[in-house]
């Protein structure tokens, strides 16, 4: 069911500064910031040869990552994203096994314009997991 690692998401307090570290210090290709109002975040993707790093910054006071940043002022790893071939089949299989899907359980369109779901961190050794349809 699980496919390749799509990205690791890191919440950052300063998106421009974090982008500069990856671009100017590490020499990575860094995308322009993109606001995702439906998710309450602004994202930047750092392209790596084998995966991506997603830099996340809250978009507005009601952002779902605002509390994370308040509790981790320097930022930190927020979630890992794995690809799946069929997100609905993956969701149903995981739910049958007792795993909890966050929100209403229906996929939303993510930063790559593909359906995504989030899985409860308590079911995955303390790690918030995002599934993205490949």
Phi and psi in degrees as GROMACS dihedral restraints (atoms count N, CA, C in turn):
[ dihedral_restraints ]
;  ai    aj    ak    al  type     phi  dphi    fc
    3     4     5     6     1   -72.1    20    10
    4     5     6     7     1   138.1    20    10
    6     7     8     9     1  -106.7    20    10
    7     8     9    10     1  -150.0    20    10
    9    10    11    12     1   -74.7    20    10
   10    11    12    13     1   159.0    20    10
   12    13    14    15     1   -68.8    20    10
   13    14    15    16     1   119.9    20    10
   15    16    17    18     1   -84.9    20    10
   16    17    18    19     1   -47.7    20    10
   18    19    20    21     1  -164.4    20    10
   19    20    21    22     1   163.6    20    10
   21    22    23    24     1  -113.7    20    10
   22    23    24    25     1   128.5    20    10
   24    25    26    27     1  -100.6    20    10
   25    26    27    28     1   133.4    20    10
   27    28    29    30     1  -123.5    20    10
   28    29    30    31     1   124.2    20    10
   30    31    32    33     1   -80.7    20    10
   31    32    33    34     1   133.3    20    10
   33    34    35    36     1  -128.1    20    10
   34    35    36    37     1   145.7    20    10
   36    37    38    39     1   -78.5    20    10
   37    38    39    40     1   -22.3    20    10
   39    40    41    42     1  -138.5    20    10
   40    41    42    43     1   103.3    20    10
   42    43    44    45     1   -64.9    20    10
   43    44    45    46     1   -40.8    20    10
   45    46    47    48     1   -65.1    20    10
   46    47    48    49     1   -42.9    20    10
   48    49    50    51     1   -66.1    20    10
   49    50    51    52     1   -42.7    20    10
   51    52    53    54     1   -64.6    20    10
   52    53    54    55     1   -41.7    20    10
   54    55    56    57     1   -60.6    20    10
   55    56    57    58     1   -41.8    20    10
   57    58    59    60     1   -63.5    20    10
   58    59    60    61     1   -37.9    20    10
   60    61    62    63     1   -61.3    20    10
   61    62    63    64     1   -47.9    20    10
   63    64    65    66     1   -67.7    20    10
   64    65    66    67     1   -40.9    20    10
   66    67    68    69     1   -76.2    20    10
   67    68    69    70     1   -54.0    20    10
   69    70    71    72     1   -85.7    20    10
   70    71    72    73     1   -35.2    20    10
   72    73    74    75     1   -87.9    20    10
   73    74    75    76     1   -44.4    20    10
   75    76    77    78     1   -98.1    20    10
   76    77    78    79     1    -9.6    20    10
   78    79    80    81     1    74.6    20    10
   79    80    81    82     1    23.4    20    10
   81    82    83    84     1   -85.0    20    10
   82    83    84    85     1   158.6    20    10
   84    85    86    87     1   -83.6    20    10
   85    86    87    88     1   125.9    20    10
   87    88    89    90     1  -123.8    20    10
   88    89    90    91     1   130.9    20    10
   90    91    92    93     1   -75.2    20    10
   91    92    93    94     1   168.0    20    10
   93    94    95    96     1   -73.4    20    10
   94    95    96    97     1   154.8    20    10
   96    97    98    99     1   -65.9    20    10
   97    98    99   100     1   143.3    20    10
   99   100   101   102     1  -130.6    20    10
  100   101   102   103     1   123.9    20    10
  102   103   104   105     1   -79.1    20    10
  103   104   105   106     1   133.5    20    10
  105   106   107   108     1  -121.3    20    10
  106   107   108   109     1    81.2    20    10
  108   109   110   111     1   -56.5    20    10
  109   110   111   112     1   -34.5    20    10
  111   112   113   114     1   -64.1    20    10
  112   113   114   115     1   -23.3    20    10
  114   115   116   117     1  -108.0    20    10
  115   116   117   118     1    -7.3    20    10
  117   118   119   120     1    70.4    20    10
  118   119   120   121     1    30.3    20    10
  120   121   122   123     1  -138.4    20    10
  121   122   123   124     1   158.8    20    10
  123   124   125   126     1  -111.1    20    10
  124   125   126   127     1   133.3    20    10
  126   127   128   129     1  -119.2    20    10
  127   128   129   130     1   150.9    20    10
  129   130   131   132     1  -135.1    20    10
  130   131   132   133     1   135.9    20    10
  132   133   134   135     1  -109.1    20    10
  133   134   135   136     1   132.6    20    10
  135   136   137   138     1  -101.8    20    10
  136   137   138   139     1   118.2    20    10
  138   139   140   141     1   -85.5    20    10
  139   140   141   142     1   128.2    20    10
  141   142   143   144     1  -120.7    20    10
  142   143   144   145     1   161.0    20    10
  144   145   146   147     1   -58.9    20    10
  145   146   147   148     1   -30.9    20    10
  147   148   149   150     1  -116.7    20    10
  148   149   150   151     1    -5.5    20    10
  150   151   152   153     1  -170.5    20    10
  151   152   153   154     1  -163.4    20    10
  153   154   155   156     1  -135.0    20    10
  154   155   156   157     1   157.2    20    10
  156   157   158   159     1  -110.9    20    10
  157   158   159   160     1   131.0    20    10
  159   160   161   162     1  -105.2    20    10
  160   161   162   163     1   118.6    20    10
  162   163   164   165     1   -91.8    20    10
  163   164   165   166     1   128.2    20    10
  165   166   167   168     1  -117.8    20    10
  166   167   168   169     1   139.0    20    10
  168   169   170   171     1  -136.4    20    10
  169   170   171   172     1   141.2    20    10
  171   172   173   174     1   -59.5    20    10
  172   173   174   175     1   140.3    20    10
  174   175   176   177     1  -113.4    20    10
  175   176   177   178     1    93.9    20    10
  177   178   179   180     1    91.9    20    10
  178   179   180   181     1   162.6    20    10
  180   181   182   183     1   -67.2    20    10
  181   182   183   184     1   -25.0    20    10
  183   184   185   186     1   -91.0    20    10
  184   185   186   187     1    11.7    20    10
  186   187   188   189     1   -58.7    20    10
  187   188   189   190     1   138.3    20    10
  189   190   191   192     1   -66.6    20    10
  190   191   192   193     1   -13.3    20    10
  192   193   194   195     1  -101.8    20    10
  193   194   195   196     1     1.1    20    10
  195   196   197   198     1   -61.0    20    10
  196   197   198   199     1   -42.3    20    10
  198   199   200   201     1   -65.6    20    10
  199   200   201   202     1   -39.5    20    10
  201   202   203   204     1   -57.5    20    10
  202   203   204   205     1   -46.5    20    10
  204   205   206   207     1   -68.2    20    10
  205   206   207   208     1   -35.3    20    10
  207   208   209   210     1   -63.5    20    10
  208   209   210   211     1   -35.6    20    10
  210   211   212   213     1   -84.7    20    10
  211   212   213   214     1   -16.1    20    10
  213   214   215   216     1  -135.5    20    10
  214   215   216   217     1    77.2    20    10
  216   217   218   219     1   -56.6    20    10
  217   218   219   220     1   -28.5    20    10
  219   220   221   222     1   -87.0    20    10
  220   221   222   223     1    -4.1    20    10
  222   223   224   225     1    90.3    20    10
  223   224   225   226     1  -170.0    20    10
  225   226   227   228     1   161.4    20    10
  226   227   228   229     1   175.1    20    10
  228   229   230   231     1   -66.9    20    10
  229   230   231   232     1   130.4    20    10
  231   232   233   234     1  -104.6    20    10
  232   233   234   235     1   -47.3    20    10
  234   235   236   237     1  -159.0    20    10
  235   236   237   238     1   166.2    20    10
  237   238   239   240     1  -116.5    20    10
  238   239   240   241     1   147.1    20    10
  240   241   242   243     1  -121.3    20    10
  241   242   243   244     1   125.6    20    10
  243   244   245   246     1  -112.9    20    10
  244   245   246   247     1   145.9    20    10
  246   247   248   249     1   -86.0    20    10
  247   248   249   250     1   145.7    20    10
  249   250   251   252     1  -133.7    20    10
  250   251   252   253     1   150.6    20    10
  252   253   254   255     1   -70.9    20    10
  253   254   255   256     1   -38.1    20    10
  255   256   257   258     1  -136.9    20    10
  256   257   258   259     1   103.0    20    10
  258   259   260   261     1   -65.8    20    10
  259   260   261   262     1   -34.7    20    10
  261   262   263   264     1   -69.4    20    10
  262   263   264   265     1   -41.8    20    10
  264   265   266   267     1   -64.8    20    10
  265   266   267   268     1   -40.7    20    10
  267   268   269   270     1   -63.4    20    10
  268   269   270   271     1   -45.3    20    10
  270   271   272   273     1   -57.7    20    10
  271   272   273   274     1   -49.1    20    10
  273   274   275   276     1   -63.5    20    10
  274   275   276   277     1   -41.3    20    10
  276   277   278   279     1   -64.2    20    10
  277   278   279   280     1   -43.9    20    10
  279   280   281   282     1   -64.7    20    10
  280   281   282   283     1   -41.6    20    10
  282   283   284   285     1   -64.1    20    10
  283   284   285   286     1   -38.1    20    10
  285   286   287   288     1   -61.3    20    10
  286   287   288   289     1   -28.8    20    10
  288   289   290   291     1   -90.7    20    10
  289   290   291   292     1     6.7    20    10
  291   292   293   294     1    89.0    20    10
  292   293   294   295     1     6.6    20    10
  294   295   296   297     1   -78.1    20    10
  295   296   297   298     1   148.0    20    10
  297   298   299   300     1  -101.2    20    10
  298   299   300   301     1   128.2    20    10
  300   301   302   303     1   -95.7    20    10
  301   302   303   304     1   131.4    20    10
  303   304   305   306     1   -76.9    20    10
  304   305   306   307     1   161.2    20    10
  306   307   308   309     1    72.1    20    10
  307   308   309   310     1  -147.7    20    10
  309   310   311   312     1   -86.6    20    10
  310   311   312   313     1     1.7    20    10
  312   313   314   315     1    85.0    20    10
  313   314   315   316     1    -3.0    20    10
  315   316   317   318     1   -98.1    20    10
  316   317   318   319     1   138.9    20    10
  318   319   320   321     1   -61.6    20    10
  319   320   321   322     1   147.5    20    10
  321   322   323   324     1  -117.8    20    10
  322   323   324   325     1   160.6    20    10
  324   325   326   327     1   -80.7    20    10
  325   326   327   328     1   125.6    20    10
  327   328   329   330     1   -95.1    20    10
  328   329   330   331     1  -166.9    20    10
  330   331   332   333     1   -63.6    20    10
  331   332   333   334     1   -23.3    20    10
  333   334   335   336     1   -98.6    20    10
  334   335   336   337     1    15.6    20    10
  336   337   338   339     1    60.3    20    10
  337   338   339   340     1    32.5    20    10
  339   340   341   342     1  -126.1    20    10
  340   341   342   343     1   154.8    20    10
  342   343   344   345     1   -64.4    20    10
  343   344   345   346     1   138.8    20    10
  345   346   347   348     1  -135.6    20    10
  346   347   348   349     1   154.5    20    10
  348   349   350   351     1  -137.9    20    10
  349   350   351   352     1   154.2    20    10
  351   352   353   354     1  -116.2    20    10
  352   353   354   355     1   143.0    20    10
  354   355   356   357     1  -112.6    20    10
  355   356   357   358     1   143.9    20    10
  357   358   359   360     1   -60.7    20    10
  358   359   360   361     1   130.1    20    10
  360   361   362   363     1   -61.4    20    10
  361   362   363   364     1   -29.4    20    10
  363   364   365   366     1   -67.1    20    10
  364   365   366   367     1   -19.5    20    10
  366   367   368   369     1   -88.4    20    10
  367   368   369   370     1    -8.0    20    10
  369   370   371   372     1  -133.1    20    10
  370   371   372   373     1    52.9    20    10
  372   373   374   375     1    53.5    20    10
  373   374   375   376     1    39.2    20    10
  375   376   377   378     1    82.0    20    10
  376   377   378   379     1    10.7    20    10
  378   379   380   381     1  -112.2    20    10
  379   380   381   382     1   125.6    20    10
  381   382   383   384     1   -70.9    20    10
  382   383   384   385     1   126.6    20    10
  384   385   386   387     1  -114.4    20    10
  385   386   387   388     1   131.3    20    10
  387   388   389   390     1  -107.2    20    10
  388   389   390   391     1   135.3    20    10
  390   391   392   393     1  -107.9    20    10
  391   392   393   394     1   135.3    20    10
  393   394   395   396     1  -126.4    20    10
  394   395   396   397     1   131.9    20    10
  396   397   398   399     1   -68.6    20    10
  397   398   399   400     1   127.9    20    10
